[in-house]
Amino acid sequence: MSRFKLTIEYDGTRYSGWQMQKGGRTIQGEILDACRELFKNEEIDIFGAGRTDGGVHALGQVAHLDVETDLVPLKIKYGINDRLPPDICVINVEEAHPKFHARHDANARSYIYQISRRRTAFGKKYVWWIKDQLDINLMNEAAKNFPGLKDYRYFTDEDGEQSSTKVEILHAKVNDFGDLLVFHVVGSHFLWKQVRRMTGVLVEAGRGNLSPADVSTFFRLKTDIPAKLTAPPSGLFLEKVYYKKEEISYETKPVFSI
């Protein structure tokens, strides 16, 4: 049995998230079906670096694939892509150490969330359009509450797979690209719905309805405000998964311009 590291991009609009589930079409399920067709083998395992919610996209999801094959990585890449729908693409395949684990070996992940300041005909699936004026300075003042090791229990829902709600955020900043605001966040890992709720909180701060002091209380006092402000999945992208010896980048850019 050989192990391969796959880097994958996808438009999550039509899918119920990364992780396989009953009654839902998923990214993991589509890739597994493509692999079974390619390798003519039912004994295939695929593990992702992390789950993404339904409707969320990825620029650089990572997974490891276990399969018995003589195919070289380039042939595997082409073979899987030939069998995938056009909104999922394996952009790289490389041989991995037998003990490499896409999830457990990752030491950081980065996400971007795209907020549109105007209605767009082309990017509706990839942005959250906010009609109100947003003050980016207020948003970044609020974002200063995020970095550090903190308890994000009120930024997530109960999930049996989450052993702890403490997350270390390394970087959180809203970047101005004209008609697009891009929230860039880097952390050790992320909880279910966490980035979408962080985004919703920042948007409300940008509207002037939450102060940075209000946001600081969300880590100390019981609250349902982040849950009520959950941003839609359309603007969220898993940007990159980092492994040891990889330098973390705190620079980012929009997925596209409008």
N, C-alpha and C positions, 0 to 999 in steps of 0.2 A: 504494500500500500504506500503510495506517494502522497506528499502534502504540497499543495500549491497555495500561494497568496494571490488573491484576486482583488483588483481595485475596480470599483464599479460606479457608474453614474446612472441616475435614473430620474425620470419625471414621475413623481408619485401620485399624480392626480387620479389615475384610474385604479389605484391599489389601496388595500386596507392596511398598508404599512409594510415593513420589512418582514416581520416574523410570520411564519406559517400559522394559519388558524383555520378552524373548521368554518366552511361557508363563506370564506373571503378569499379574494384573489390577492396574492402577495408577491413581493419582489423575490423573496427567498424561494417561494414555490415555483415561480416561473424559471428561475435559474436551475433549480433542482430538476425540473422537467426537461430542460434543455440538455443538462448533463446526462441524464438517463438515456435520452435519445442519442446523444453523441457517443457515449461510452458503451451503450448496450449493456448496462450493468445497473442492477438495483442497489448494490452495496456502495452507496455514495453518501457522504456526509458533508454538509456545508454549515459553517458557523460564522455569523456576522460579528463585527466589532461592537455593534449596538443596534437596538431597535429604533426605527423611525416610525412616527405615527402615520395613520392613514392620511394621504394627501401631501405628505412631506417629501421633499426631493433630496437628492444626494449628488454632490460633485465628486466625492471621493470616499464612498463607503468601502470598507475592507472586509473580506471574508476569507476563511481558509477552506480549501476543498481537499477531501481525502478520497482518492480513487486509485484503482489498479489500472495503470495505463503505460504504454510506451510512447505516447505522443509527447512532443516537445511543447514548451509553454506557448509558442507562437501558434502552433496548430490548435492547441486547446482554446486559445483566445478566439481565433477565427471560427472554430467549430461551434463554440457556445453562442457566439454572436449571430451566426447564421440561423440559429434555432430560437433566438429571442425576439420578442416584439420590439418595434423600433424605439419605444420609450425606455428601454433598459439596454445598457451597453457595458460590456466588460472592456475597460480601457487598458488594463495591463494584467498579465499573468506571469508569475515567477516561481521558481522552485523555492520551497521553504524548508526550514529545519523541521524534522519530524515532531519536535516539541513546541513549535511555534503555535501560538493561539491568538487568533484575531482579536478576541475580546480581552483576555486576561493579560496579554503582553502590551496592550495599549496603555500609554501613560498620559495621554491628553487627547481631547477632541476639540474641534472648532466648528461653530455654526455661524451662518449669517442669516439675518432676517431682513427682507426687502420691503420697505414702506414707500408707497408711491404718493407724491404730493399732488398728482393729477390723475384724472381718468385716462386710461390707456387702452387702446384697441387691441394691442398685441400681447400685453403681459399680464392679463387678468389672472392667469393660473399661477403666476410667479411673484405676485406682490399683494400687499394689503393696501388698498386705496383709502387714505384718510382725507376726508373733505375739509376738516378743520385745520386751521393754522397750527403748526407745531413749532415750539421753541426748542431748537436743538441744544441750546445751552442748558436749559432746565432738564432736558432728557439726560444729558451727560452728568449733570450734578447728581441726579437721582441714581445714575448708573454707578457712581462712586461707592454706593452701598453694597455692590455685589462682590467685588474681589475679596479673597481670603477664604478660609475654611469656615463655612457657615451651615446652619441647619435650614434647609429649603423645604421643610415639611408642608408649608402652606403654599408652596408653588407646585405641588404635585398631588395626585390622587393616590389612594391606597393601592398598592401593587405588591403581590406576593413575592415577586422576584427582586424587590428592593430591600436589601438587608439593612440599609441605613439611609437616612435622608440628608446626611451631611455631604456637602460637595465643596471642593476647592475650586474657586473661580480665579483664573490667572489674569484675565483681561476682559474688560467689558466697555465698549465704546460705540457711540453712534457716529457714523461718518456721513458727511454731506456730499452728495454727488448731484446736486441740482434738483431735478425732479424726483430723484430717489434718495431716501435715507437708508443707510445700511447699518444695522446693528450687528456688530461683530463680537462674539463671545467665545472665550477659550477656557476650558476647564478640565479637571481630572476625568470627569464623566458627567452625565446629565440624567436627571430623573424624568419620568414620564410627564410630558406637557410642560416641563420646567422652562425651557427657552421661550415657548409661546406665552407663558404667564409673565416672565421677565419682560418680554416685549410689550405686552398689554399694559403693564405697570409704567413702563417708560413712555408709552404713548399718552397715557393719562397725565403723567407729569408734564409732557410737552404741551398738553392742552391747558395746563395750569390748574388742574383739579387735584393733583397730589404734589406735596412738597418733598424734597429730599428727606426731611425729618420724618414725614409720614412713612416713606419707604423703609427707613431704618427700623421702624417698629414691627415690620412684617417678619423679622427674624426673632423677635422677643415676645410678642403678644399674639394670642390666637386670633386669626382673621380669615375671612372668606373673600377678601377683596381681590387678591391675585387670581383666584379661581373665576370670579365674575368677569375679570378683564382678559381672559384667555384669548390670545390672538388666533385668527384662523390659520390652518396649516399651509395655505397657499404660498405664503412668502418665505417659508423656512427651508433652508438647505443645510444638510450636513456637509460642511466644507472639506474637512480633512481629519484623518485619524493619525496620530503621532505615535511612533514607537521609539524605544531607547536609541540614543545617538542621533536622532533627528532633531534639528533645530526648529523650535516653534516660531512661527511667523505671526507677528501682531499687525501686519499690513493686510488689507483686503481690498476687494473691488466688487462692483456689481456683477451679477451673472450676465447682464446685458444692459444696454443704455436705452432710455426712452426720451 
